[in-house]
Amino acid sequence: MTDTFIDKVYRTSGNEGMRDLYNAWADKYDQDLLETGYVTPARVALALSAELAHKDAPILDFGCGTGLSGAALAEAGFSRIDGTDLSGEMLAMARRKQIYHKLWETDPSVPLPVKPGEYRAVTAIGVISVGAAPASVYDDLLAILTPGDLLAFSLNDQSMAMDEYGGRVRRSVSSGEVAIRSEAYGPHLQAHGENSGATVYVLERL
């Protein structure tokens, strides 16, 4: 059986390991994800579009990768999109799509260089999960939002079942830190079989 990059994602940990993996995957990433029926970018973009009427509002696409997520946001009508990712090779692919106003490489060891309220919405599409960004990134993204701003993101089945991921979201809702504007379960990687679903959230910072 061929060991795919998607398989390797779930066995890789640490910032350097993840950066190396995604740098090596960059050239084939779009093809591999499209072959697995990756529909989460479109699902998140449409969910955010339903909650954010002003399509010229500034959006940060966190963990933008090669720009599949940015392309979905642009298709949904958003026009002011910045992106950041820990993989320089992924960012090079994203730059070619000419979707983003600004792109920069994330350094996970330091706070995001973003002022609270700088973006009306932040997206993290297929990002906060086992095999990608740690659950603490959820808190980091909330920290750059001001009351009324939106966080649109997905949690796959595996992450949703884990307290550090799904439980973190539920606790932030119950504590009054955020309010759920929309929540919907649906397909994620349609051709990948096990753990192929994801819950898409749009949360409002309170």
C-alpha positions in Angstrom: 0.0 0.0 0.0 1.3 3.4 -1.0 2.1 5.7 2.0 0.5 9.0 0.9 1.2 12.5 2.3 -2.3 12.5 3.8 -1.4 9.3 5.7 1.9 10.9 6.8 0.1 14.0 8.2 -1.5 12.0 11.0 2.0 10.6 12.1 3.9 13.9 12.0 4.3 16.2 14.9 6.2 19.4 15.8 6.5 22.6 13.9 9.7 21.6 12.0 8.3 18.2 11.1 5.1 19.7 9.9 6.9 22.4 7.9 9.1 19.9 6.2 6.2 17.7 5.4 4.1 20.5 3.8 7.1 21.9 2.0 7.7 18.5 0.4 4.0 18.1 -0.4 3.5 21.6 -1.9 3.8 20.6 -5.6 1.2 17.8 -5.3 -1.0 19.2 -2.6 -3.8 20.6 -4.8 -4.0 17.5 -6.9 -3.9 15.1 -3.9 -6.6 17.0 -2.1 -8.9 17.4 -5.1 -8.6 13.6 -5.7 -9.8 12.9 -2.2 -12.9 15.1 -2.7 -11.8 17.8 -0.4 -14.9 20.0 0.0 -14.3 21.7 3.3 -12.9 25.0 1.8 -16.2 25.5 -0.2 -18.2 24.6 2.9 -16.5 27.1 5.2 -16.5 29.9 2.6 -20.2 29.5 2.0 -20.9 29.4 5.7 -18.9 32.6 6.3 -20.6 34.2 3.3 -24.0 33.6 4.8 -22.9 35.4 8.0 -20.8 38.3 6.6 -22.6 40.5 4.1 -19.7 42.9 3.4 -17.6 40.9 0.9 -14.9 43.6 1.0 -14.3 43.0 4.7 -10.7 42.1 5.5 -10.2 38.4 6.1 -7.2 36.5 7.3 -6.9 32.9 5.9 -4.8 31.3 8.6 -3.0 28.1 7.4 -3.8 29.1 3.8 -1.5 26.4 2.4 -1.4 26.5 -1.4 -4.5 28.8 -1.6 -7.3 26.3 -2.0 -9.1 27.9 0.9 -8.4 31.4 -0.5 -9.8 30.3 -3.9 -13.0 29.2 -2.2 -13.3 32.5 -0.3 -12.8 34.4 -3.5 -15.4 32.2 -5.2 -17.8 33.1 -2.4 -17.3 36.8 -3.3 -14.7 37.9 -0.7 -12.2 40.4 -2.2 -9.8 41.4 0.6 -8.0 38.2 1.7 -4.6 37.9 3.4 -3.0 34.6 4.0 -0.4 33.0 6.3 1.2 29.5 6.6 4.2 27.9 8.1 5.3 26.4 4.8 7.2 28.6 2.5 6.7 26.2 -0.4 3.0 26.2 0.1 3.0 30.0 0.2 4.8 30.0 -3.2 2.0 28.0 -4.7 -0.6 30.3 -3.1 1.1 33.3 -4.5 0.7 32.0 -8.0 -3.0 32.0 -7.7 -3.0 35.8 -7.3 -5.9 35.7 -4.8 -4.2 37.2 -1.7 -3.4 40.9 -1.0 -0.6 39.8 1.4 1.0 36.5 2.3 3.6 35.8 5.0 5.2 32.8 6.6 4.0 32.0 10.1 6.5 31.5 12.9 4.6 29.3 15.4 7.0 30.2 18.2 5.9 33.9 18.3 2.5 35.6 18.5 0.8 36.4 15.2 1.8 39.8 13.9 -1.8 40.9 13.8 -3.5 43.7 15.8 -6.8 42.7 17.5 -9.6 43.8 15.2 -7.4 44.1 12.1 -9.5 41.5 10.4 -13.3 41.3 10.3 -13.0 37.5 10.0 -10.4 34.8 10.4 -10.7 31.4 8.7 -8.8 28.2 9.6 -10.0 25.7 7.0 -8.7 22.1 7.6 -6.1 23.7 9.9 -7.0 23.1 13.6 -6.7 19.3 13.8 -4.6 16.3 14.6 -1.9 16.4 11.9 -2.0 20.1 11.4 -2.2 23.0 13.9 -2.5 22.2 17.7 -5.7 23.0 19.5 -4.0 26.0 21.2 -4.2 27.8 17.8 -7.9 28.2 18.4 -7.1 30.4 21.4 -4.5 32.3 19.4 -7.0 33.2 16.7 -9.7 34.3 19.2 -7.0 36.6 20.7 -6.8 38.6 17.4 -10.6 39.1 17.2 -12.6 41.9 18.8 -16.3 41.7 19.7 -18.4 41.1 16.7 -15.6 39.6 14.6 -16.0 36.1 13.2 -14.0 32.9 13.2 -14.9 30.4 10.5 -13.2 27.0 10.7 -13.6 23.3 10.5 -12.9 20.4 12.8 -12.7 16.9 11.3 -14.2 13.9 12.9 -11.1 12.8 14.7 -10.5 16.2 16.2 -14.1 16.8 17.1 -14.1 13.7 19.3 -11.0 14.9 21.3 -11.6 17.1 24.3 -8.6 19.3 23.5 -10.2 20.2 20.2 -14.0 19.8 20.2 -14.2 20.3 24.0 -12.2 23.5 23.7 -14.9 25.0 21.4 -17.7 23.9 23.6 -16.1 25.4 26.6 -15.6 28.8 24.9 -19.3 28.8 23.9 -20.5 27.9 27.4 -18.2 30.5 29.0 -19.6 33.3 26.9 -16.4 33.9 25.0 -18.0 33.2 21.7 -21.4 32.6 20.2 -22.3 30.1 17.5 -23.5 31.8 14.4 -23.7 28.6 12.4 -22.7 25.0 12.9 -23.1 22.2 10.3 -21.8 18.7 9.9 -20.9 17.4 6.4 -18.3 15.8 4.2 -14.6 16.6 4.4 -12.5 14.2 2.4 -15.1 12.4 0.5 -12.9 9.7 -1.0 -10.8 9.1 2.1 -13.1 6.8 3.9 -12.7 6.8 7.7 -12.8 10.1 9.5 -13.9 11.9 6.3 -16.5 14.2 7.8 -16.1 17.7 9.4 -18.1 20.2 11.5 -18.0 23.7 10.1 -18.4 26.6 12.6 -18.8 30.3 12.3 -18.3 31.8 15.7 -18.8 35.4 16.8 -16.4 36.9 19.3 -18.2 38.3 22.3 
